């Protein structure tokens, strides 16, 4: 694709645990934007198509003000099945209130999973959707939780169907860093705190020169010429599940963390990338979320099954994708208000990378299989590109977005979630792997139990 020749740097930001309707469903609502080109929410408080049921009572979507929630929301494989409402052949998307009750025992008038955010609470996401491109049919690849979906995002496959406190296994030679190295692609990861890639036992990588603190990005960006910049950049937030937060506020959008800090984070990234117009002219920014995190979305998943890979730690194949997640694409090569409605999931990014750096969309056999079943590449968003790059750089919102998070002491490991335990175990293993380098690169690890002085 000729337009890909104009893109030199692809920046990938993957946030945590929000659905499309929760973050961007407001775009199509009459009182917020009335964008008929976006498949969002329409009269959500009265539209019976959105009704969720619990003990014979109906629950509608409602406007939820951004704030810390009392609980994380359910999003394990079995409870996602409840949310999708699958007693028959069609997904009804009617079980989000029931799943929340099953997970928390809480029965309230407005259950949090049914809440959607207004433009004022997600002003940066709204800005990107209005000024660049929104992909309103981007789905989590699997109807389950974090670790399997991130495994697909970084390998095309998942050998697990749940999130557990264990290293995440991967299919040999499928991992994104291996693929980029094989294809001589310069890449770098900028992380706010402990990198999620540590959970894959990528200790050599996360302690290597390609991993740098997010605080180093402004200096690197200013010092490196356009030709010296990495061809692929991953930018990681401060994960709420990290066992320690040293100088960072959790900003990954993972409930019960509010979304405001994540909006600040996206604004910081955009401001940095657009600071140099010549570099921005050659940049593509992709922002998405790993999975829906238990929040309601009204669009049924795609009927794309996922066979069980050889060596998998589960036996029952997935029969569909997960629910939709927010996905935004920004670049001078994207016209304002672009909407891409093709079917997409996280392998859409792998297709793009393979097209750009290998001349084929087929990153591996699983990415090819999903493409043949209808998953489109991010490159197709650029098929709607203007004839010339835009010369305007829209200014992001300047208002204060959201609020800070009150950090709490690390809880007893025995009552941590599985992913919190996974982060803690990976962090301790990283220190054991090379204590000196680990504490230099991730100073917060000095505050882990049994690693401090």
C-alpha positions as CSV (number, residue, x, y, z in Angstrom):
1,X,0.0,0.0,0.0
2,X,1.6,3.2,-1.2
3,X,0.4,5.3,1.8
4,X,2.4,3.0,4.1
5,X,5.6,4.3,2.5
6,X,4.8,7.7,4.0
7,X,4.7,6.3,7.5
8,X,8.1,5.9,9.2
9,X,7.1,5.4,12.8
10,X,4.2,3.3,14.1
11,X,3.3,4.1,17.8
12,X,1.2,1.5,19.6
13,X,-0.6,2.2,22.9
14,X,-2.7,-0.5,24.5
15,X,-4.7,0.5,27.5
16,X,-6.8,-1.7,29.8
17,X,-10.3,-2.9,30.3
18,X,-12.9,-0.6,28.7
19,X,-15.6,-1.3,26.1
20,X,-16.4,0.8,23.1
21,X,-19.9,1.9,24.3
22,X,-18.5,2.8,27.7
23,X,-15.8,5.2,26.3
24,X,-17.1,6.2,22.8
25,X,-20.7,5.2,22.7
26,X,-21.6,8.8,23.4
27,X,-20.5,9.9,19.9
28,X,-23.8,8.8,18.3
29,X,-26.0,10.2,21.1
30,X,-28.2,13.2,20.1
31,X,-27.2,15.2,23.2
32,X,-23.4,14.7,22.7
33,X,-22.7,14.6,19.0
34,X,-25.4,12.8,17.1
35,X,-22.9,11.2,14.8
36,X,-24.9,8.8,12.7
37,X,-21.7,7.5,11.1
38,X,-20.6,5.9,14.3
39,X,-22.2,2.7,15.7
40,X,-22.6,3.9,19.3
41,X,-25.5,4.3,21.7
42,X,-28.8,5.7,20.7
43,X,-31.3,6.8,23.4
44,X,-29.5,4.4,25.8
45,X,-31.7,5.1,28.8
46,X,-34.9,4.1,26.9
47,X,-33.7,1.7,24.1
48,X,-35.1,-1.7,25.1
49,X,-32.5,-3.4,22.8
50,X,-29.9,-2.5,25.5
51,X,-31.9,-3.9,28.4
52,X,-29.9,-6.2,30.7
53,X,-31.7,-8.5,33.1
54,X,-31.2,-9.7,36.7
55,X,-33.9,-11.6,38.6
56,X,-36.6,-10.4,36.2
57,X,-35.7,-6.7,36.5
58,X,-34.4,-4.7,33.6
59,X,-31.3,-2.4,33.7
60,X,-30.5,0.3,31.1
61,X,-27.2,2.0,30.3
62,X,-26.8,5.3,32.2
63,X,-24.4,8.2,32.3
64,X,-21.6,7.3,34.7
65,X,-19.3,10.1,36.0
66,X,-15.7,9.1,36.0
67,X,-14.5,8.1,39.5
68,X,-12.8,5.2,41.2
69,X,-15.2,2.3,41.3
70,X,-15.8,0.1,44.3
71,X,-14.8,-3.1,42.4
72,X,-13.1,-4.4,39.4
73,X,-15.7,-5.7,37.0
74,X,-16.0,-9.3,36.0
75,X,-14.3,-10.3,32.7
76,X,-13.2,-13.9,33.1
77,X,-14.1,-16.4,30.4
78,X,-17.2,-17.8,32.2
79,X,-18.5,-14.5,33.2
80,X,-18.0,-13.0,29.8
81,X,-20.2,-15.8,28.5
82,X,-22.8,-14.7,31.0
83,X,-22.5,-11.1,29.8
84,X,-22.9,-12.1,26.1
85,X,-26.1,-13.9,26.9
86,X,-25.6,-17.2,25.0
87,X,-28.5,-19.6,25.8
88,X,-29.3,-19.8,22.2
89,X,-27.6,-19.2,18.9
90,X,-27.4,-15.4,19.0
91,X,-25.6,-13.1,21.5
92,X,-28.1,-10.9,23.3
93,X,-25.5,-8.8,25.3
94,X,-28.0,-8.9,28.1
95,X,-26.1,-10.4,31.0
96,X,-23.7,-7.6,32.2
97,X,-25.8,-6.8,35.3
98,X,-26.1,-10.5,36.1
99,X,-22.3,-11.1,35.8
100,X,-21.6,-8.2,38.0
101,X,-23.9,-9.6,40.7
102,X,-22.4,-13.0,40.4
103,X,-18.9,-11.6,40.9
104,X,-19.6,-9.0,43.6
105,X,-22.9,-9.9,45.3
106,X,-23.8,-6.3,44.7
107,X,-27.3,-5.5,43.4
108,X,-27.7,-1.8,42.8
109,X,-30.0,0.5,40.8
110,X,-27.3,1.5,38.3
111,X,-24.7,-1.4,38.1
112,X,-21.3,0.1,37.1
113,X,-20.9,-2.2,34.0
114,X,-23.9,-0.5,32.4
115,X,-22.4,3.0,32.8
116,X,-21.1,5.1,29.8
117,X,-18.9,8.2,30.0
118,X,-19.7,11.6,28.6
119,X,-17.3,13.6,26.4
120,X,-16.3,15.7,29.4
121,X,-14.9,12.6,31.2
122,X,-13.1,11.3,28.1
123,X,-12.3,14.5,26.4
124,X,-9.0,13.3,24.9
125,X,-10.5,10.1,23.5
126,X,-13.4,12.3,22.1
127,X,-10.9,14.7,20.6
128,X,-9.0,11.9,18.8
129,X,-12.3,10.5,17.5
130,X,-13.4,13.9,16.2
131,X,-10.1,15.0,14.8
132,X,-8.8,11.7,13.4
133,X,-10.2,8.2,13.1
134,X,-12.4,6.0,15.2
135,X,-12.7,2.2,14.5
136,X,-16.1,1.2,15.7
137,X,-15.9,-2.5,15.0
138,X,-12.6,-3.3,16.7
139,X,-13.1,-6.3,19.0
140,X,-11.0,-7.9,21.7
141,X,-9.8,-11.1,19.9
142,X,-11.1,-13.5,22.6
143,X,-14.1,-13.4,24.9
144,X,-12.1,-13.5,28.1
145,X,-9.7,-11.4,30.1
146,X,-6.3,-9.6,30.0
147,X,-3.6,-12.2,29.6
148,X,-5.1,-14.2,26.7
149,X,-6.0,-11.0,24.7
150,X,-2.6,-9.5,25.2
151,X,-1.0,-12.7,24.1
152,X,-3.0,-12.5,20.9
153,X,-2.0,-8.9,20.5
154,X,1.7,-9.7,20.7
155,X,1.9,-13.1,19.1
156,X,-1.4,-13.8,17.2
157,X,-2.1,-16.8,19.4
158,X,-3.1,-17.5,22.9
159,X,-2.0,-20.7,24.7
160,X,-4.2,-19.7,27.7
161,X,-7.8,-18.9,28.2
162,X,-7.6,-17.1,31.5
163,X,-5.4,-14.8,33.6
164,X,-3.3,-16.6,36.2
165,X,-0.2,-15.8,38.3
166,X,2.2,-17.6,36.0
167,X,4.5,-16.7,33.1
168,X,2.4,-16.2,29.9
169,X,3.4,-19.0,27.5
170,X,3.8,-18.2,23.8
171,X,4.0,-20.0,20.5
172,X,7.7,-20.3,19.4
173,X,8.9,-17.6,17.1
174,X,5.6,-15.7,17.2
175,X,6.5,-13.1,19.8
176,X,6.4,-9.5,18.4
177,X,10.0,-8.7,19.4
178,X,11.3,-11.9,17.8
179,X,9.4,-11.0,14.6
180,X,10.6,-7.5,14.5
181,X,14.2,-8.6,15.0
182,X,13.9,-11.2,12.3
183,X,12.7,-8.5,9.9
184,X,15.4,-6.0,10.9
185,X,12.9,-3.5,12.3
186,X,14.1,-1.0,14.9
187,X,11.8,-1.0,17.9
188,X,11.6,0.4,21.4
189,X,9.3,0.2,24.4
190,X,8.7,3.2,26.7
191,X,7.1,2.2,30.0
192,X,5.7,4.2,32.8
193,X,6.4,1.6,35.5
194,X,6.9,-2.2,35.4
195,X,6.4,-3.4,31.9
196,X,3.6,-5.9,31.1
197,X,6.1,-7.7,28.9
198,X,7.8,-8.9,32.1
199,X,4.8,-11.2,32.5
200,X,6.0,-13.1,29.4
201,X,9.3,-13.8,31.1
202,X,11.0,-11.4,28.6
203,X,13.7,-10.5,31.2
204,X,16.5,-10.1,28.7
205,X,14.3,-7.7,26.7
206,X,12.9,-5.6,29.5
207,X,16.3,-5.1,31.0
208,X,17.8,-4.4,27.5
209,X,18.5,-1.1,25.7
210,X,15.2,-1.2,23.8
211,X,13.2,-0.7,27.0
212,X,13.3,2.9,28.4
213,X,11.3,4.9,30.9
214,X,8.5,7.0,29.5
215,X,10.4,10.0,31.1
216,X,13.1,9.4,28.5
217,X,10.8,9.7,25.5
218,X,10.8,13.6,25.3
219,X,14.6,13.7,25.3
220,X,15.0,10.9,22.8
221,X,12.3,12.5,20.6
222,X,14.1,15.8,20.6
223,X,17.6,14.3,20.1
224,X,17.0,11.8,17.4
225,X,16.4,12.7,13.8
226,X,13.5,11.4,11.9
227,X,15.7,8.7,10.3
228,X,17.1,7.7,13.7
229,X,13.7,7.1,15.4
230,X,12.5,3.6,16.0
231,X,10.2,2.2,13.3
232,X,7.9,0.7,15.9
233,X,7.3,2.2,19.4
234,X,5.2,0.7,22.2
235,X,4.2,3.0,24.9
236,X,3.0,1.5,28.2
237,X,1.0,3.1,31.0
238,X,1.5,2.6,34.7
239,X,-0.5,-0.6,35.3
240,X,-3.0,-0.6,38.1
241,X,-2.1,-4.2,38.8
242,X,1.6,-3.4,39.4
243,X,2.6,-4.2,43.0
244,X,4.3,-0.8,43.6
245,X,3.7,2.7,42.2
246,X,6.9,4.8,42.6
247,X,6.5,8.2,41.1
248,X,3.7,7.2,38.8
249,X,-0.1,7.3,39.1
250,X,-1.9,4.3,37.6
251,X,-3.2,5.5,34.3
252,X,-4.0,2.3,32.4
253,X,-7.8,2.7,32.7
254,X,-8.1,-0.6,34.6
255,X,-11.1,-0.5,37.0
256,X,-11.5,0.4,39.8
257,X,-9.0,3.1,38.6
258,X,-10.8,6.0,37.0
259,X,-10.2,6.9,33.4
260,X,-9.1,10.4,33.9
261,X,-5.4,9.6,34.4
262,X,-5.4,7.6,31.2
263,X,-6.9,10.6,29.4
264,X,-4.0,12.7,30.7
265,X,-1.6,10.0,29.5
266,X,-3.0,10.0,26.0
267,X,-2.8,13.8,25.9
268,X,0.8,13.7,26.9
269,X,1.6,11.2,24.2
270,X,-0.2,13.2,21.5
271,X,1.5,16.5,22.6
272,X,4.9,14.9,22.4
273,X,4.3,13.2,19.0
274,X,3.0,16.4,17.4
275,X,5.7,18.7,18.8
276,X,7.9,18.3,15.7
277,X,5.6,18.6,12.6
278,X,8.1,17.0,10.3
279,X,8.3,13.8,12.5
280,X,4.5,13.9,13.1
281,X,4.1,13.9,9.3
282,X,5.7,10.4,9.2
283,X,3.9,9.0,12.3
284,X,0.9,6.7,12.9
285,X,-0.5,6.5,16.4
286,X,-2.7,3.5,17.3
287,X,-4.6,3.5,20.6
288,X,-6.7,0.6,21.7
289,X,-7.7,-1.5,24.8
290,X,-6.8,-5.1,25.5
291,X,-10.4,-6.1,26.3
292,X,-13.8,-4.7,27.5
293,X,-13.1,-5.2,31.2
294,X,-16.7,-6.2,32.0
295,X,-18.4,-3.0,30.6
296,X,-21.5,-3.2,28.5
297,X,-21.3,-3.0,24.8
298,X,-24.4,-3.5,22.6
299,X,-22.7,-4.9,19.5
300,X,-22.5,-8.7,19.4
301,X,-19.0,-10.2,19.0
302,X,-17.8,-11.5,15.6
303,X,-18.6,-15.2,15.0
304,X,-14.9,-15.9,14.5
305,X,-13.9,-19.1,16.3
306,X,-10.4,-19.6,17.7
307,X,-9.1,-23.2,17.6
308,X,-7.0,-24.5,20.5
309,X,-3.3,-24.1,19.5
310,X,-0.9,-27.0,20.0
311,X,0.5,-26.8,23.5
312,X,-2.4,-24.8,24.9
313,X,-3.3,-25.0,28.6
314,X,-7.0,-25.2,27.8
315,X,-9.1,-27.5,25.7
316,X,-12.4,-25.8,24.7
317,X,-12.0,-23.5,21.7
318,X,-13.4,-20.0,21.6
319,X,-16.5,-19.6,19.4
320,X,-16.3,-15.8,18.9
321,X,-14.2,-12.7,19.5
322,X,-14.7,-10.7,22.7
323,X,-16.8,-7.5,22.8
324,X,-15.8,-4.2,21.1
325,X,-13.1,-2.0,22.6
326,X,-12.2,1.6,21.9
327,X,-9.8,2.1,19.1
328,X,-8.5,5.4,17.7
329,X,-6.0,6.1,14.9
330,X,-4.2,9.4,14.6
331,X,-1.9,10.7,11.9
332,X,-1.6,13.6,9.4
333,X,-2.7,11.0,6.8
334,X,-6.1,10.7,8.4
335,X,-8.9,13.2,7.7
336,X,-10.9,14.6,10.6
337,X,-14.0,12.6,11.6
338,X,-12.9,9.4,9.8
339,X,-14.9,6.3,10.8
340,X,-13.6,2.8,9.8
341,X,-16.3,0.2,10.2
342,X,-14.5,-2.9,9.0
343,X,-14.1,-5.8,11.4
344,X,-10.9,-5.5,13.4
345,X,-9.1,-7.0,16.4
346,X,-5.6,-6.8,17.8
347,X,-4.2,-8.9,14.9
348,X,-5.1,-5.9,12.7
349,X,-1.9,-4.3,14.1
350,X,0.1,-7.4,13.3
351,X,-1.3,-7.4,9.8
352,X,-0.2,-3.7,9.5
353,X,3.3,-4.5,10.7
354,X,3.7,-7.4,8.4
355,X,2.5,-5.4,5.4
356,X,4.8,-2.6,6.2
357,X,7.9,-4.6,7.0
358,X,7.5,-8.0,5.3
359,X,5.4,-7.1,2.3
360,X,2.5,-9.4,3.3
361,X,-0.4,-9.1,5.7
362,X,0.2,-12.7,7.0
363,X,2.3,-12.2,10.1
364,X,1.9,-15.9,10.9
365,X,-0.7,-18.6,10.2
366,X,-3.1,-17.5,12.9
367,X,-3.1,-13.9,11.8
368,X,-3.7,-15.2,8.2
369,X,-6.6,-17.3,9.4
370,X,-8.3,-14.4,11.1
371,X,-7.7,-12.2,8.1
372,X,-9.3,-14.8,5.8
373,X,-12.3,-14.8,8.2
374,X,-12.7,-11.1,7.8
375,X,-10.4,-9.2,10.2
376,X,-9.1,-6.1,8.4
377,X,-5.7,-4.5,8.7
378,X,-5.1,-1.0,10.3
379,X,-3.6,-0.1,6.9
380,X,-7.2,-0.1,5.5
381,X,-8.0,2.9,7.8
382,X,-5.4,4.7,5.7
383,X,-7.2,3.8,2.5
384,X,-9.4,6.8,3.3
385,X,-6.4,9.0,3.5
386,X,-6.3,12.5,2.0
387,X,-4.2,13.0,-1.2
388,X,-1.6,15.0,0.9
389,X,-0.7,14.9,4.5
390,X,-2.7,17.4,6.6
391,X,-0.8,20.6,7.6
392,X,-3.0,21.3,10.6
393,X,-2.2,19.9,14.0
394,X,-5.4,20.2,16.1
395,X,-4.8,21.2,19.7
396,X,-6.0,18.7,22.3
397,X,-8.3,19.8,25.2
398,X,-6.7,22.0,27.7
399,X,-9.2,21.4,30.5
400,X,-8.3,19.3,33.5
401,X,-9.3,15.8,32.6
402,X,-10.5,13.5,35.5
403,X,-8.9,13.4,38.9
404,X,-5.8,11.8,40.5
405,X,-5.9,8.4,42.1
406,X,-5.6,7.9,45.8
407,X,-2.9,5.3,46.0
408,X,-3.3,2.6,48.6
409,X,-0.6,0.4,50.2
410,X,-0.1,-2.9,48.5
411,X,-2.6,-5.5,49.7
412,X,-1.8,-8.9,51.2
413,X,-0.7,-11.1,48.2
414,X,-3.2,-13.7,49.4
415,X,-6.1,-11.4,48.5
416,X,-4.6,-9.9,45.3
417,X,-6.3,-10.6,42.0
418,X,-4.6,-13.2,39.7
419,X,-3.1,-10.5,37.5
420,X,-1.8,-8.6,40.5
421,X,-0.2,-11.8,41.7
422,X,1.3,-12.3,38.2
423,X,2.8,-8.8,38.3
424,X,4.3,-9.4,41.7
425,X,5.8,-12.7,40.8
426,X,7.2,-11.4,37.6
427,X,8.7,-8.4,39.3
428,X,10.4,-10.6,41.9
429,X,11.8,-12.9,39.2
430,X,13.1,-9.9,37.3
431,X,15.0,-8.8,40.4
432,X,16.4,-12.3,40.9
433,X,17.4,-12.4,37.3
434,X,19.7,-9.3,37.6
435,X,19.1,-7.3,40.7
436,X,21.6,-4.5,39.9
437,X,20.2,-3.8,36.4
438,X,16.6,-4.4,37.4
439,X,16.8,-1.8,40.2
440,X,18.6,0.7,37.9
441,X,16.0,0.3,35.2
442,X,12.9,-0.1,37.4
443,X,13.7,1.8,40.7
444,X,10.3,1.0,42.1
445,X,11.3,-2.6,42.4
446,X,13.4,-1.6,45.4
447,X,10.1,-1.2,47.3
448,X,8.9,-4.8,46.6
449,X,8.8,-7.0,49.7
450,X,12.0,-8.9,50.2
451,X,13.9,-6.7,47.7
452,X,14.3,-3.5,49.7
453,X,17.0,-2.8,52.2
